[in-house]
Amino acid sequence: MSPDRRDTLRLPGLPRTQALTSTTFTSPPLDGSLTVPELYDWHYANSPRHPLFVYSDHDGATTTIYWPDACMAVHRAGRIAISIAQEHPPRSNKGRPIFAILAGNESVTYYTLMTGICRAGFVAFPISPRNSPEAIAHLLAETGVSHIFISAEDALQRLWDASTDVLARTGGAPPLRHDVPAFQELYPAEPDVHFKLLPAPDVRWDDVTIILHSSGSTAFPKPIPWTHERYLLGCLAPWFGERDLTGQRLAFHSTPMFHGLGTMQIGWTAFSGLVLTVFKPQVPPVVPTPESVMRGAIATKSDFIYCVPSFIEEWATNPAHVRHLQSVQGIIYGGGPLSQSVGDELVGQGVSIFPMYGISETGINNISLPKSAEKDWQYFAIARNIKAHFEPDGDGHYEFIAVSSTFQKPCVENTEVDGVPAYATSDLLIPHPTKPGFWRIYGRKDDQIMHSTGEKASIVTNPGPLEKILCTDPRVQAAVMFGRGKFNAGVLIDPRPPHKFDPADQDKLADFRNLIWSTVEAANHIAPQHSRIFKEMIVVSSPGKPFTYTAKNTARRQAILKDYEPEVEALYQAIEETTQAELPPPESWDLDSTIEFVRTVVNRVLNVPVGDADDIFRKGCDSLQATWIRNSLLHALRASTNVSTRHISNNLVYENPTVSALASVMLQLAHSNSALSESTNNTSSKVAEMLSLVEKYSSALPVHIPDKNPMKARVGDVVLLTGTTGFFGAALLMQLVVSPDVELVYAVNRKGGEPIAERQKATYKESDLDVAILNSPKIVLLECDMHEDRLGLSDDTYEEIRTSVTHIIHNAWTVNFNLALSFFEPNIKTLRNLMDLALSSPMEAPPKLIFESTVGVLAHRSADIRETAIEPQPVVGAGYPESKWVAERLCAIAAEHTALRPVCIRVGQLCGLATGAWNPSEWLPSLIRSSVFLKCLPALDIEISMLPTDDAARALLEMRNAEVPFLHLVHPRAAAWHTLMAPVAESYGLQSVPFTQWVALLEQSRRAFDTNSAVEELMRRNPALKLLQFFTRMQETDYTVRAVGVRGLDTARAQRASPTLRAMTPLTGDHTRRWLAYWRRHGYL
């Protein structure tokens, strides 16, 4: 019923802790006269200038959503829910329609939709997408959900399909499915002049408004209904804290809105005026990682940061991040234990850390934010609004029991204390040894396992139901799961007497794991992703260390875990070496066998169909699964080759997230060691492979036949430019647009996950170039599969280009020095397609073809190198330069046998744009960034001959009408190493050390870094680790020369063709300062 007809809760006065000084936030009624959703109407009228959300764009600019806009969006969401309910009335008259939400973590839209459902008078039920299909089907059936909103991510669509399959098998009817409204639908850009508030909702205090659910680690998570009264009381937590949160910005980027704390923010913000900083609303949502969350917190100037412990542990390894944490008012963590050593180290450096203790059945139980942080940071005090009872367990631990009181009424009541309803949480706490009233979490009475992972919210395994399933196996006497504080679960198995054996016998261990595997799979089937057991995580009891049992013949969990702690710790230490060992490697590491092997590994780990070109992370792959994929692949390499896998990036799967990409890397790795097989990797066989590709793609070159009556020539050049979404391609495109000699540019790029216009815009923003350039009518953006016939373009577009283009600049080429020559064949096919296009031109002379080659084809030559063709033998060594040589040879053959006159421009190493923009993952930026981390710079007696990217772009375009077949685009005047490094040393106070010492320090940091479990952000703070092998080889004089630029390159013809190149002066410290400024702006330093 409406507020004027509904009884007021008549709450006693609250402590005056919030809205003490704010001039924009008006404190709402605190007496219980308005429900939480109705507070939004209050702020629509009374807090028009107070912010609710702040988010940052890619360029660091921030956007603020104020309360009136948010309130209108809430009402729009409410109208959507009302329209759906009216169009599809519930099947029965029992209760109010329940709208479930199964969506990703796009905070603003999720928050608004959930609040709108409640404001409409309905029930919102946010469901964690980490649940299994069986769990979701159970929750839907148990609660009688009428409708469900689902977001567009593929993984969620598959999860929904699987859940409806379960419902169909069990005779249940699925709720009606609806798409989550788009952000733009709820927050339109244009003013809504016809906006009206919804009518007051007809609700009572004991009506349910939101349903949460317990952990998805059980087969059947329990729904937890929150009535309007209980929800309001839970949302008053800030008023019982010790800090005025009004106007304070809380970085909430990593917490999903389906999480209990996310749901509470609907009321926290309304009652206290707290401001949430979040990721920019987009689809798919931004993935929270330690790096992306830190960037968001910095860009939005957040005062507090809320996150899971693993993020803090990752930030602690980055001095720049620690400095930022020192500057904020505090970091708040929950969802698992934070490493004691990490917490102590951060607190010792002046970082304020606050634990958050809350559960779905009661809300937040500790003081939300005390007035000051303590050195014993893991302890907390229970909030004044909580009536707590502590039940001792006899071992120095106390179970926390929340007793119903004026300001807290648990949503679940399972016990009584002195005749008063209460909720026994099963949480075990330990009192502070010297400070009465302070507690820290010990664990769960029911032994739930809290993991410390790279996941984005509380990750808990409830072992009981899973252990019960495991014990149904006739070979299993007892099962005890482990994994507290680790990134995944494992299990200790005690076999029944007839099946006992010594697990030191690896063959018997493998056989036993296979025998019980069908039972393990049954447990995995109902378990959420993070609780599933991999075969290698099964530890079997040893005859010399038998399980101990209670009088009831149940396993003594804590005693067993303590006994087997060495074995469990050894297992986690050895995880880098444990894999799907029973999966045999390919008999031969050829292309087909390698792809098939990688495909098998990926599909077995993910257990969902994955296409060879699919991004496995879009298919739901998480950090643990990525680790197992990597380990399985490297195990196969070690088992079947002599390749050393020590220095292979821990980020292997993240850097190559498709089956095809992983297969290509594996193929190259398998043949990377020349000592392996002279027959597969010797120079003659490589040259034969190169020449075979030349023969394949030079056959049957078409003859150029100009039209007898050609079309009237255009006034200016019409240029087809491939590959414009990288920094160099973007610079080329910009130079073409501003050139008065160019009339039109066809910017052709491969197909991608986002439209080409968005990708191009993102590149310009990332490189700090003028995005307005992209509005030029000169530009025609195209995306296609260029290696397909007719470049994969439509007939009309291809014909338009064929009849008009005057120049073709082929810049697009896969850049990866670890891949084999065979991987680059699609690039070579694209070049042949461009030749065919040029030779089919109706013009009197075919278009000028400019092929962008690389000085890498010259890396093994020591004498002065003229701007001429070279033989293949010195090029052999890596697939990338080998493929470029094949392309150069194709151009030479075309020049010999057709009217085409290609120009091959061998481009040297490039450095940053005039804006300072430089890819931070290249070798010199990586060296500089890691030097800041290592606190020292390597001293090198070398010269650097890199070209600024925009200068290189200008020079290349000046060369487009050259009449010679080869040109060298390199800086004609080198700069001394110390000249460029001096600003780095000055800016960061770095001392110079011998290069060998620097590499040794880098190697030492790698060993320390290997213990970090945050796989997604591995090596972010110390990126040179990814190139450790490269820097190790740089200690060799000749390799150093090749790394920084090929010496002895003749540039006479190039300088004649390019005034820009002729006028170049050496790089100076000013260039370095621009690079440093760019990396700082974008959060890389």
C-alpha positions, 0 to 999 in steps of 0.5 A: 500500500502507499506510504500514507496508508502503510504503518510507519516502522517507528524506528528509534532515532539513529546516530547522526553520522551521515550527511553532516556537511553535504550541500547536495544530499538531503537525508531521507526520512529514517523512521521507516515511513518509506521503503527503500525503493520509495527513497528514489522518489524522495531523492528525485525531488530533494537531492537533484545535484547529488551524484549516484554513479561516476564512471570513466571513459577509455580516455580517462574522462569521467561521467556522473549520473545524478539522482534525478537521472537515476530515479527516472531510469529506475522508473523506466525499468519499473514501467518495463516490468509492469508492462511485462507483468500486464502482458503476461499475467502470472499463472497463479494469484500467489504473491507478486510476480518475481523477476529473476536477473541472470546477467553480467556485471554491468553495474549501472544497468543491473542496479537500475533494473533491480531497483526498478523491479522493486519500485514497481512493487514486484520481487527482484531475484538476482541469480549468480551466473556462477551457479550450475544449470541444476542449481538455477533450475532449482532456484527458479522452481523453488521460488516460482519465478514468473519472468527472467531478464538475461543479458546477451553474453554467449556464456549466459545464453548457454547457461540459460539454455542448459537450465531450461533443459534441466527444467524440462527434464524435471517437468518444470515450466521455465519463466518467460525470458526477456532481454536485459534493457540496454543502458541507453534505453534506461538512460536516454541521451535526450531529455524525457519531457514526458517523464512521470513518476510511477504510482506509489507501490501497493506494498506492505512491510512484510512483503518480499522485495528482493530474493538472494540465495545462499552459496552455489557450492551446494547442489541446491542453493537456498533462496533467501527472501528479504522483506521490505522491512528487513531490507530497509534495516540492512541498508541502514548500516552506514548510519551505524558506522564511524565515518560520514560516507555522504559524497564519498566515492566507493570504487565498486568496479569488481563487485557484481550486483547479484552479490549481497553487498551489491544488492545492499548498495541500492539502499546504502546509497539512498540512505547515506549519499555514498557515491559508487564508481563503476565501469562504463556501461557497455556490452559485453561488460568490462572484465574486472581485473586488478589492473582494470579496477585500479585504473577505474579507481584512479580515473574516478578519484575514488576515496575507498576501494572494495575488492576481493583479497586476490586483487589486493595481493596483486596490487601489493606487488606494484609500487605504483599501485601501493603508492595510490593505495597510500593516498586513498582513505582505505581498501575494503575487502571481503569474500575470503582471507587476505594473506597475512604477510601482504596485509601486514606489509601494506599496513606497514607502508601506510595503507588502511585496510578494512575487512567487511563481514557480511552474509546473505541472511543478515547483511553487514555485521561489522562496523561498516567503516571505523573511524581509523584503521588498525595495525591488526587490520584483520580484526573488526568490531560488531556494529551497534545495530547488531545484537550478537551472541557468541557460542563457544565451540570449546577450541577457542572459537566462537560461532557468531549468532545474529539475534533479532533486534530493533535494527536487524531482523535476520532473513533466516531464523534457525535458532533462539537465544533467550527465547528470541529468534536468531540466526546461527551463522556457522561462522567461527570467529576468534576474539582479539587477545587484548582488545575486547569486542574485536574479532577475526574470522577463523572459518566455517563451522560447517567447513565451507572453504573460502578460496582466494582467487582472481575471481570477482566476488566471494568464492566459496566451496561447501564441501559437505554435499560434494563429499557426500556424493564422493562417498557413494563410490564403493571404493571410497571410505571418506572424502575431505575437500581442501583449498582454503586460501587457494585458487581451487579445490582438491580432495583427500580420499581414503579408499576402502580397505580392499582398495587401499594402496601406496599412492607413491606408486604413480601407476596405481594412483592414476588407475585409482583416479580413473576408477572413481572418476565417474563419481567425481564427475557426478559431483562436478556436475552439480558443483559451480565452476570454482568447486569442480575437482580436476583429476590431478587434485585428488590426493589419496591417503597414505598407509603410513598416515591413515585417516582418523575417525570419530566415534560416529565413524566420520572423518576428523576433518581438521585433524586430517587436513593438518596431517596432510598439510605437507602433501596438500601444499606440495600439490599446490606448489607443483601445480605448474607441473601437473596436467592432464597427464593421461592425454598423450601428446601428438605423435608428430608436431605437424599442423593438423596433429597440433591443432587436433591436440590443442582442440582436445585439451581445450574442449576437455577442460572447458567441457563446452564446444569451442570452435578453433577461432572462438575466444575461449574466455568468451566461452566461460574459461576462467583463470584456473582452466587457463592454467590447466590448459597451459600446463597440459600443453607444456606437459605434452611438449616436455614429454615429446620434445627437448624443448625447455618450457622454463621461460614460456609465459605464464600468460600463454593462454591469455595472449593466445585465446583461441585454439588456432592461436595456441596451436600455432604457438605450440607448433613453433615451440615444438620446432624452436630448438635447433638441437631437436632435429636437424631434419626439421629445422635446418636452413635448407629445409626452411629455405625449401619451405619458403620457396615452396610458398613463393612458387604456390602464390606466384603461379598464374599471375594475371596479365594487366589489360587496361580498358580501351576507354578507361574511366576518367581519372580522379583528381587525387590519389585513391589509396587502399590501406590495409591494417589501420587499427594499430598505432602505425596503421592509424598514423598512416591513415591520419597522414593520408587524410590530411594530405591534399594529394589524396582524394579517398582512402579505403581503410581495410581491416580484418573482421573483429568482435566490435565494428571497425568504426569502434575499433578504429576510434579506440585506437585513436583514443588509445594513441591520443590522436585526434578522433575527429579525423575519422569523420573525414569524408575521405575515409571508407572503413571496411572489414573483411577476411582479406585472405579470401577470394576478392578480399572477402568483399562484396562484389559491388565494393570490390568493383568500386575499389578495382576501378578507382584505386591508384595506390595499395599500401599493404600494412596489415601483417600478423606480428609475432616472432614466436610463430612458425612460417606456416602460420603466416600463409593467410598473410601471404595469400592476402598479398597475392589477392592484392596483386590480383586486384591491382592487375585487374585495374582498368587503368592504363597502368596498374595501381602502385603496390607498396608492400611494408616489409621489415629490416628483420629480413636483414638481421643476420647479415653483417656487411653493408646492406644495399636497398636490393633483393637478398637470398633466403638463407640469411633470413631463416630463423623465425616465421615472421621475417621468413614470411616477409621474405616470401612476400618480397620475392613475390613482389620481385616476381610480379615486377619481372613478369607483369606490369605491376611495379611493387615497392618493398619498404623495409621498415625498421624499429619504430618508437612513440608518436609525437603524442608519446603513444607507444605500445607498452609491451614492446621490448624497450617500453617493457625494459623501461617499465621493468627498470622502474620496478627493479629500481635500476637501469641497464647500462648498454654501450649501443646506439638506438636508430628507431623512428618516431611512428608519425615520422615513419608514416610521413616518410612511407607515404612520400615513398609511395611513387618511388620507382625502385623496388626496395627502400630502407625506412630506418632512422639515418642518424642513431642516438646514444643509449644513455641520451635516451635513458637519462630522463628515465633515471632522473624521473625515477631515481634509478641507478645504472647497473651492468646489463648482465646484472640487470638481467640477473635481477630480472631472472630473480624477480621471475622466481619470486613472481612464480608464486603469485596466483593472480594469473590474469594480471601476471607480469603486469608490473614487471613486463620484461619478464615476458621477454626474459629469453629475448633479454637473455639473448641480448647479452650476446653482442651480435644479438644486441645489435640486431635487437636495437637496429640492423647496422650498415643499412644503406638509406641513400635511395630512401632519403632521396624518396623522402624529404622527411627522412632526409631531415631527420635528427637523432632522438633526444631526451624529449622523446623519452619524456613524451613516452614516459608521460604517455605511459603515466597517463594511461596507467602503465607507470 
